[in-house]
Amino acid sequence: MATISVRIDDATKVQLDNFCRDVGSNTSTIMKMFATKVAREQRLPFTIEIDPFYSHENMEELKRRAKNMDDGRHCHEHDLIP
């Protein structure tokens, strides 16, 4: 038998422990169930979506715009609103 150690914030740990208790189990058993399902099905049992803001294309566009601003192109000064 192997041991896996995972670091999570305190609030998430409390919520996870409470959920596990509420369904009549414990965190260790639920984590074993999760790992078994992933290993058996070779997929995560939930959907993970990419935030489009962090897409490669968007990051390249942001870098291009920042460079243009550094070079003084395609940017305009605006009066600050008091």
Secondary structure in CASP SS format (residue, H / E / C, confidence):
PFRMAT SS
TARGET T0000
AUTHOR 0000-0000-0000
METHOD secondary structure of the structure
MODEL  1
M C 1.00
A C 1.00
T C 1.00
I C 1.00
S C 1.00
V C 1.00
R C 1.00
I C 1.00
D C 1.00
D H 1.00
A H 1.00
T H 1.00
K H 1.00
V H 1.00
Q H 1.00
L H 1.00
D H 1.00
N H 1.00
F H 1.00
C H 1.00
R H 1.00
D H 1.00
V C 1.00
G C 1.00
S C 1.00
N C 1.00
T H 1.00
S H 1.00
T H 1.00
I H 1.00
M H 1.00
K H 1.00
M H 1.00
F H 1.00
A H 1.00
T H 1.00
K H 1.00
V H 1.00
A H 1.00
R H 1.00
E H 1.00
Q C 1.00
R C 1.00
L C 1.00
P C 1.00
F C 1.00
T C 1.00
I C 1.00
E C 1.00
I C 1.00
D C 1.00
P H 1.00
F H 1.00
Y H 1.00
S C 1.00
H H 1.00
E H 1.00
N H 1.00
M H 1.00
E H 1.00
E H 1.00
L H 1.00
K H 1.00
R H 1.00
R H 1.00
A H 1.00
K H 1.00
N H 1.00
M H 1.00
D H 1.00
D C 1.00
G C 1.00
R C 1.00
H C 1.00
C C 1.00
H C 1.00
E C 1.00
H C 1.00
D C 1.00
L C 1.00
I C 1.00
P C 1.00
END
